[in-house]
């Protein structure tokens, strides 16, 4: 069985996430997604959606076989347990592939690293842009379309 691991924050699921995970699944027989813990998200704003809810949303996707939360102290621990043949990273994830490969090798892990390309030109394929659009369209409204009861 060829195991694939995909990782990410997956805050506010959008078509880019689905594309990334569907493409990851085509590379093997079993796709496990490691959803980032809130405590480990340091390279961008903290997620809006709580980690367990993000994990459940990812787990509900047809292409995902398993969705787990990452380890709070060692991002490689779940990878050591699963021992995948392939680890995919998204087109905009901040990982340096050579450095990641070196870190994996130092732990006896020899998974192939595959960077998945960008999903089309859809402007709402970024959680940040989805949030920005919500603020632009709904910011300051009271949830009733601006009408008071």
N, C-alpha and C positions, 0 to 999 in steps of 0.2 A: 504494500500500500504506500503510495506516494503522498506524504503529508506536506501541506503548505500552511505557513503562518503569515497572516497579515496583521499589521498593528496600526493603531491610530487612536485619536481622541473621540471621533464620531459624535461631536456635539452638533445637534440639529442635522439629522440625516438629510442628504440632498443627492441629486443624480450623480455627482462626482464620486461620492462614497459608494453608491451602488455599482458604478462602473469599475472602480478599483477592486471591489470585492468579487464581482462577477469575473473579471479578468484573472484575478488571483486563483479562483476556483478552477479555471480552465487548465491550470498548470499541474494539477494533481487530482488525487482521488478524494482527499479529505481536507477541508479548509477550517482551520481554527483561527479565530480572530481574538487578538489580545487588545482589550480596551484599556486605554490609559487611566490610571488612577488620578483623581483630582490633585493629590499631593505631589504627583510627579510631573504635572504640566507646568513647566517653567519657561518655555520658549514662546508662549503666546498667552493671551488672557485666559483666565480660569474658565472652564466650561460653565455653561448656563444650566445644562441638564445634569442632574446628579449621576454619579458613575454607575450605579446599579440600573437606573433607568436607561442609560446609554447602552449598557451591556444587553439588556432585555430587548431593546429595539434592534440591535445588530443581530442577536440570536434569532429574531423573527424573520430575518431575510432568508429566502429560499436557498440562496447559494451558500449559506453559512452552516457548517455542520456543528461547530462548537464556538461559543463566545465566552471568554473568561476575562476577569479583571486581571490586570498586570500585578506583579509583585510590588509591594510598597518600597522595598529597599534594593532589589536586584532585578533589573529588567531582563536579565538572561535566565533567571531561574525557571520560568515557564518553558522557555525554549529548550533548556536542558532536559526537562521532563518529557516534552513532546518529541524532540529530536527530528525536526522536519527535514525534508529534502530541499525545500525552497522556502525562503523568506522574501515576501514582497514588501516593497515600500512605495508609497505614493509619489507622484511626480513632484509634489511640493513639500515632502517631508524633509526635515533638516538633517537627516543622516548622511554622513560622508561614507560612501560605500566601501572604500579601501580601509578606513578606520574600523568600520563595523565588521568587515571580514576578518581583520586582524584580531579584534576582541573575541569574535566567535571562535577562531582557530585556537587562541590561547586557552580556551575552555574546552577544547576537544570537540568543537562543533564545526561541521564542514558543509553547512547548507549553502546552496547557491543563492545569491542575492539577485533579485530581479526588480528593477524599478518599473512600475506601471506608468504608462503615459497619461497625459491629460485627457479628460473627457470633453471633446468638442469645444465650442466657444460659448457655451451657456454661461451667462454671467452669474447665475445663482448656484454655481458649483463650488462654493466656499462658504463655510459657516459664518465667517466674518461678513461676507457680502449679504448673506441672508439676514443677519442681524441688522446690518446697515439699512437694508431695504425696509425692514419692519419699522425701524426708528423713523425713517423718512416718511413712510406711508401712515403709520399709526401713532407716532410719537406725540404725546400730549393729549391723545384722545382718551376718553374714559371708558372705552370698550363698547360704547353704544353708537359708534360712528359720529361722535361729537354731539349727539343730541342728548339733552338732559331729560330724564324720565318725567 
